[in-house]
Every structure is written in C-alpha cells, then in structure tokens.
Amino acid sequence: MSTTLLEMKGISKEFPGVKALDDVSIHVHQSEILALLGENGAGKSTLMKVLAGVHQPSNGQIYINGEPVTIEGPKHSQNLGISIIYQEFNLIPHMSVAENIFIGREPRKTKGIIDRKQVKLKTRKWLDRVGLTRVSPDTDIAELSVAEQQLVEIAKALSFNSKIIIMDEPTAALNDEETNTLLSIMKDLKHQGMGIIFITHRLEEVQKVADTIAVLRDGKYIGSALVKNVTKDDMVTMMVGRELTDLFPEKGVPSNDVILEVKDVSVPDLLYQINFSMKKGEIVGIAGLMGSGRTELSKAIFGLYENMSGAVKVDSKIVNSPRGAIDAGIALVTDDRKQEGLVLGLSVYENILLPSFRKISRFGVLQKKKKDEIVNRWVKELKIKVHDPGVEVKTLSGGNQQKVVLGKWLQMNPKVLILNEPTRGIDVGAKAEIYQIMKRLTDDGISIIMMSSEMPELLGLCNRILVMNEGRMTAELCGNEATQEKIFYYASGGVMNG
C-alpha cells in the first residue's frame, strides 16, 4: 500500500455569514493524481487555500505523512512540501526564468553574493525535468508562451522539493497539443512518487490522467471513487446533484430572413476571402484548431481591423468599426473574459451597463431608475448568483462572470451575438445554463456565431458548422452531416470535394 502523503479530515471553514466548507475530508497517496471536482462555488478553492496556509480552518485536522500539522501560512505550507499553482500565474514577466524560480532564495557565495552560476545550473535541472529543454534560464518570462509559463510554474514548485502539488485549472488556456504535453508531465511526476491534486472542469482529462476523484458540492464532501469505476455522466451527477441528460437543448429552426452577410473578408496575414451568411435565430459554429483564425474572424466581423477588405453587413447595413458594429446590432463576447470582457475592479452593476452609457444618459446625466431596471432585469433573467450587484465582478465564479459579460451585451438588444469560447473554464452546471440561455435568445430571433474548441458543444448546439484552417474557410457542414471526424479532417487542412 502506498504512503498517504496528505489527509485533510473534517475540514470546515466559516466566513462571516457563509459556511464555505462543511466537514470535508480528502486524502492523497504517494504516486497518485487526485482530481478534485465540483461546480464553481463548490468549495474547491477554499479547501486548497486552507492547505496552502492562506486560510485557517474553523474545524478539522490536516495530516502530512501521518503527522498532524497546523499550517501557519503559505511559507510554512511550502516548507511542508506543498506547492500550489494557481490559474493566474505567480510569475514576474520582466524577470528571467531563473530569477523567477529562485526569487528570495538564491544560492549565495560566502560573502552573501548571489551565485549566479549555481542559480543557472539549478534552473537548468528543473527546466529539463519538466521538458523545457530549449528554454534558457536567462529568458524573460514575458517571452514565453502561456504553456511554457505553466511549465515554469511547475519547475518552480519542484524546486521547493515539493511532494504534493496542487494544479488549479492548469490546462484552461492551453491548446490540445500543449494540454497533452502537460498531462504527460503530470504522469511523469506521479511515477516519481509525487501526489498531485488536479482541479479541472474537463472530465476527459480526468479520465486520461487521474487515479481517483473527490467531489465537493455546496461546500460539502459528496464522495470519492476510482476513475476506472465511474463514467463522465457519473461524475457530472455527483457534481451537480442531478443527471444532466438534456445538456444541449433541442435545436431551433431559423427563419428564412438573412441577417448577416460576410463577403470576401480578408485581413493581411490573418484571414483570406471569408464568405458566409446567416439567418435570424440561427446558431452557426466556427470550428478550427489553435491558429485557425477563429478569434480573428470574430474581431473582423466586429470591425476591429482597420486594414480589413471585403464587407460585413447586418440587415444590408455595412459595418466597418466597433461603434458601427454595436449600432448595427452586433455584440462580441471575447474568449478572454477577464482581460477583454470585464473590468474586474468594477462592480457587476457597472460592468453590465458599460456599453450603454451613451444610450441611457440624458444631457450627459445617467438616469438611475433606468440603470437599475437594466441591471435587475439581466441579473434575474440570466440567474446571476450575486447578493448585491454592487459587489466587484472579480468576486464571482467563472460561470457567473460569463453571465455578466452576456448581460452586458444583451441589454443592447443585439441582432447578432458572437460568442468566442463561451463556456471556457466554467463548470458543467453553468454550461448547461448558458446553453439554455442561447436557446432562448435564438427563439427570440437573435442569431449566434459561436467559436468553440469543444466539438460536442458545436455538434450539440449549432444548425451549421463552418470549419477554418490557417485563416481560410475549408468546409461548411449542415445538421447531421457534421461529425467530430469530419470537423477534425477539415480543421487539419482537408479540402471539401466540389
């Protein structure tokens, strides 16, 4: 029997007015990957912050290698062999890889001078261990890709001689190839005797690498299981407390009225001769691998490229700027809600109202009654879980943040809604809610263009799927003729006959 590296027993955590954790118990063995599952708000992050020494538990006991410990803070947690890699990296962009890994604990010579040779040698050792053989210790973090930065974070964690590594949504910003590389490294670390706690919403990744799952719901421990003994549907049922048999609503039937026309749209080095049209109430999916041009197409339709040629028309009205797009009835929900979709320091209230300030002001003065009506309507209609719209939007879960972005644009009464990765990084329950919202919108005659990396999502929701490869449209698949195999074939550069 393998050694139990970690046991968290009967952990509870109360904040003023909220019981975030209620008698939660998990354990991690040597050479084990434990997937910690649950919807946003289930308590996963709070539990990990207790383990990382950020929060003190209200009740319960933590054991490391069978010994009871009281974790007094983040540094103490590190000294106990625990490292946590958050979704938002803890790296300094304009310092080198070596400086980031050893900041504050650099090897020193006898007179206290930093031993730069040793810093580089040790950095090289940890970079090699996570497969970054081509990255120099002297490279600035800002020059690395997101995937490489993720691996630097893991190298940094290993440099503390950690035995337990917590990875919070490590693949959220990675493409398929980068994800497979990371999952492979996680397996290698496991075989080296480490215990890994893996937090993810991607259940196919759980099936690929995890040994066991532990599920939280509403701050309570629901249960554990060996991955080989449960299906994805079993996991979903444990997480949401009900079966999501109808994850995708029934597809609507679009009208015959054309609402959007994209004619010969090109952007130098990005997009080449894109042509398609769409009808009122239609959901058109845009599929493609990383670098296919999906995101660039969403920005082109929204009028963000000054050097674009061709034409985008809504109800025969030409769009050539973001302001023109908004006035014509186009709304864009970007794939990066934190950087581009929301102002995290502002409230839910302020974020929802952002695009409409010039429409609801009178003589330069914003009418409070009108503002309250707009915000209250969309908080209610989208079921945004927030006790007060005046709270900062950054305090909300990922799914609720995404709903705020939707509310921000829907209160503009758009005719065409562009959704770029609308469910990235949100849990399965919130996904189901967003799919239902999309169905209601199309029933009301709004047309939706959806860029997504998740093929089941495209197949389950879209009336048609357009496939892109290297800035070009390579296929149009309607209804039942669309399959995962066909999408991948055309996304990889395959050409349609005829």
Residue pairs with C-beta under 8 A, 6 or more apart in sequence:
2 29
2 30
2 31
2 32
3 29
3 30
3 65
4 27
4 28
4 29
4 30
4 63
4 65
4 66
5 28
5 29
5 30
5 64
5 65
5 163
5 164
5 195
6 26
6 27
6 28
6 51
6 62
6 63
6 64
6 82
6 164
6 195
7 25
7 26
7 27
7 28
7 62
7 63
7 66
8 24
8 25
8 26
8 27
8 47
8 50
8 51
8 60
8 62
8 63
9 25
9 60
9 61
9 62
9 63
10 23
10 24
10 25
10 59
10 60
10 61
11 21
11 23
11 24
11 25
11 47
11 50
11 57
11 59
11 60
11 62
12 19
12 21
12 22
12 23
12 24
12 57
12 58
12 59
12 60
13 19
13 20
13 21
13 46
13 47
13 50
13 55
13 57
13 58
14 20
14 58
19 219
20 43
20 46
20 219
21 43
21 46
21 47
21 50
21 57
21 219
22 219
22 220
23 59
23 60
23 220
23 221
24 43
24 47
24 60
24 216
24 219
24 220
24 221
25 60
25 221
26 34
26 36
26 47
26 214
26 221
26 224
28 34
28 164
28 195
28 196
28 197
29 195
30 163
30 193
30 194
30 195
31 190
31 191
31 193
31 194
31 195
32 190
32 195
32 196
32 211
32 212
33 186
33 187
33 190
33 196
33 198
33 209
33 210
33 211
33 212
34 195
34 196
34 197
34 198
34 210
34 211
34 212
34 213
34 214
35 198
35 199
35 200
35 206
35 210
35 212
35 213
35 214
35 227
36 44
36 47
36 48
36 197
36 198
36 199
36 213
36 214
36 216
37 44
37 199
37 200
37 203
37 206
37 213
37 214
37 215
37 216
37 235
37 238
37 239
38 44
38 215
38 216
38 217
38 222
38 239
38 427
39 217
39 239
39 240
39 399
39 427
39 428
39 429
39 430
40 397
40 398
40 399
40 400
40 426
40 427
40 430
41 218
41 385
41 397
42 216
42 217
42 218
42 219
42 239
42 427
43 216
43 218
43 219
43 220
44 199
44 216
45 168
45 199
46 55
46 219
47 216
48 84
48 166
48 168
48 197
48 199
49 55
50 56
50 57
50 62
50 71
51 62
51 71
51 77
51 82
51 84
51 166
52 71
52 74
52 77
52 82
52 84
52 166
53 71
53 72
53 73
53 74
53 75
53 76
53 77
54 74
56 71
61 68
62 68
62 69
62 70
62 71
63 69
64 80
64 81
64 82
69 80
71 77
71 80
77 84
78 160
78 162
81 160
81 161
81 162
81 163
81 164
82 162
82 163
82 164
82 166
83 156
83 157
83 158
83 160
83 162
83 164
83 165
83 166
84 157
84 165
84 166
84 168
85 150
85 153
85 154
85 157
85 165
85 166
85 167
85 168
85 170
86 168
87 168
87 169
87 172
87 425
89 149
89 150
89 153
90 153
91 100
91 141
91 149
91 152
91 153
92 99
92 100
92 103
92 141
93 140
93 141
93 142
94 140
94 141
94 142
95 103
95 140
95 141
96 137
96 138
96 139
96 140
96 141
97 123
97 127
97 135
97 136
97 137
97 138
97 139
97 140
97 141
97 144
97 152
98 119
98 120
98 123
98 137
98 138
99 119
100 141
100 152
100 156
101 122
101 123
101 126
101 152
101 155
101 156
101 159
102 119
102 122
102 123
102 159
106 114
106 115
106 119
107 114
107 115
107 118
107 119
107 122
108 114
108 115
109 115
119 137
120 137
120 138
122 159
123 137
123 155
124 137
126 155
126 156
126 158
126 159
127 133
127 135
127 137
127 151
127 152
127 155
129 155
129 158
130 151
130 152
130 154
130 155
130 158
130 185
131 151
131 181
131 185
132 148
132 151
132 152
132 155
135 144
135 148
135 152
141 149
141 152
144 152
145 178
146 173
146 174
146 178
147 174
147 175
147 178
147 181
147 182
150 170
150 173
150 174
150 178
150 182
151 182
151 185
154 165
154 167
154 185
154 189
157 165
158 165
158 189
162 194
163 193
163 194
163 195
164 194
164 195
164 196
164 197
165 189
165 194
165 195
165 196
165 197
166 196
166 197
166 199
167 186
167 196
167 197
167 198
167 199
168 199
169 199
169 200
169 201
169 425
170 182
170 198
170 200
171 178
171 179
171 182
171 183
171 200
171 202
171 205
172 424
172 425
174 182
175 289
175 290
175 453
176 289
176 290
176 453
177 290
179 205
183 205
183 208
183 209
186 196
186 198
186 209
187 209
189 196
190 196
190 209
190 211
198 205
198 206
198 209
198 210
200 206
201 425
201 426
201 427
201 428
203 232
203 235
203 236
203 428
204 232
206 213
206 227
206 235
207 227
207 232
210 227
211 226
211 227
212 224
212 225
212 226
212 227
213 224
213 225
213 227
213 230
213 235
213 238
214 221
214 223
214 224
215 221
215 222
215 223
215 224
215 235
215 238
215 239
216 222
217 238
217 239
217 240
217 241
222 238
222 239
223 238
225 234
225 238
233 243
236 243
236 244
236 428
237 243
237 244
239 427
239 428
239 429
240 428
240 429
244 428
244 429
244 432
246 432
247 428
247 431
247 432
247 435
247 460
248 435
248 460
248 461
249 435
249 436
249 438
249 439
250 439
251 283
251 461
251 462
251 463
252 281
252 283
252 439
252 442
252 443
252 463
253 281
254 278
254 279
254 280
254 281
254 282
254 442
254 447
254 463
255 279
255 280
255 281
255 445
256 279
257 279
257 280
258 277
258 278
258 279
259 278
259 279
259 280
259 314
259 315
259 415
259 416
259 447
260 277
260 278
260 301
260 312
260 313
260 314
260 415
260 416
260 447
260 449
261 277
261 311
261 312
261 313
261 316
262 274
262 275
262 276
262 277
262 301
262 310
262 311
262 312
263 275
263 310
263 311
263 312
263 313
264 273
264 274
264 275
264 309
264 310
264 311
265 271
265 273
265 274
265 275
265 297
265 300
265 301
265 308
265 309
265 310
265 311
265 312
266 272
266 273
266 274
266 308
266 309
266 310
267 296
267 300
267 305
267 307
267 308
267 309
268 307
269 471
270 293
270 296
270 300
270 305
270 471
271 293
271 296
271 297
271 300
271 308
271 471
272 471
272 472
273 310
273 472
273 473
274 297
274 300
274 310
274 472
274 473
275 473
276 284
276 466
276 473
276 476
278 284
278 416
278 447
278 449
279 447
280 415
280 445
280 446
280 447
281 442
281 443
281 444
281 445
281 446
281 447
282 442
282 447
282 448
282 463
282 464
283 438
283 442
283 447
283 448
283 450
283 461
283 462
283 463
284 447
284 448
284 449
284 450
284 462
284 463
284 464
284 465
284 466
285 450
285 451
285 452
285 458
285 461
285 462
285 464
285 465
285 466
286 294
286 297
286 298
286 449
286 450
286 451
286 452
286 465
286 466
286 467
286 468
287 294
287 452
287 455
287 458
287 465
287 466
287 467
287 468
287 487
287 490
287 491
288 294
288 467
288 468
288 469
288 491
289 469
289 491
289 492
290 453
291 470
292 468
292 469
292 470
292 471
292 491
293 468
293 470
293 471
293 472
294 420
294 451
294 468
295 334
295 335
295 420
295 451
296 471
297 451
297 468
298 332
298 334
298 418
298 420
298 449
298 451
299 305
299 332
300 308
300 312
301 312
301 319
301 325
301 330
301 332
301 416
301 418
301 449
302 319
302 322
302 325
302 330
302 332
302 418
303 312
303 319
303 320
303 321
303 322
303 323
303 324
303 325
303 330
304 322
308 320
311 318
312 318
312 319
312 320
312 325
313 319
314 328
314 329
314 330
314 415
314 416
315 328
315 329
315 415
317 328
318 324
319 325
319 328
319 330
325 332
326 355
326 412
328 415
329 412
329 413
329 414
329 415
329 416
330 414
330 415
330 416
330 418
331 355
331 409
331 410
331 412
331 414
331 416
331 417
331 418
332 409
332 418
332 420
333 341
333 402
333 405
333 406
333 409
333 417
333 418
333 419
333 420
333 422
334 340
334 341
334 420
335 420
335 421
335 424
335 451
337 398
337 401
337 402
337 405
338 344
338 401
341 401
341 405
341 408
342 351
342 393
342 394
342 401
342 404
342 405
343 350
343 351
343 354
343 393
344 392
344 393
344 394
345 392
345 394
346 354
346 392
346 393
347 389
347 390
347 391
347 392
347 393
348 375
348 379
348 384
348 386
348 389
348 390
348 391
348 392
348 393
348 396
348 404
349 371
349 375
349 389
349 390
351 393
351 404
351 405
351 408
352 374
352 375
352 378
352 379
352 389
352 404
352 407
352 408
352 411
353 360
353 371
353 374
353 375
353 408
353 411
354 408
355 408
355 409
355 411
355 412
356 374
356 411
356 412
357 366
359 412
360 366
360 367
360 370
360 371
360 374
361 367
374 411
375 389
376 389
377 411
378 384
378 407
378 410
378 411
379 386
379 389
379 407
381 407
382 403
382 406
382 407
382 410
382 437
383 403
383 433
384 396
384 400
384 403
384 404
384 407
385 396
385 397
385 400
386 396
386 400
393 401
393 404
394 401
396 404
397 426
397 430
398 425
398 426
398 427
398 430
399 426
399 427
399 429
399 430
399 431
399 433
399 434
400 430
402 422
402 423
402 426
402 430
402 434
403 430
403 433
403 434
403 437
406 422
406 434
406 437
409 417
410 417
410 441
414 446
415 446
415 447
416 446
416 447
416 448
416 449
417 441
417 446
417 447
417 448
417 449
418 448
418 449
418 451
419 438
419 448
419 449
419 450
419 451
420 451
421 451
421 452
421 453
422 434
422 438
422 450
422 452
423 430
423 431
423 434
423 452
423 454
423 457
424 453
426 434
431 457
435 460
435 461
438 448
438 450
438 461
441 448
442 448
450 457
450 458
450 461
450 462
452 458
455 484
455 487
455 488
456 484
458 465
458 482
458 487
459 465
459 482
459 483
459 484
459 487
462 482
463 478
463 479
464 476
464 477
464 478
464 479
464 482
465 476
465 477
465 482
465 487
466 473
466 475
466 476
466 477
467 473
467 474
467 475
467 476
467 477
467 487
467 490
467 491
468 474
468 491
469 490
469 491
469 492
469 493
470 493
474 490
474 491
474 493
474 494
474 495
474 496
475 486
475 487
475 490
475 494
475 496
476 496
477 486
477 487
477 490
490 496
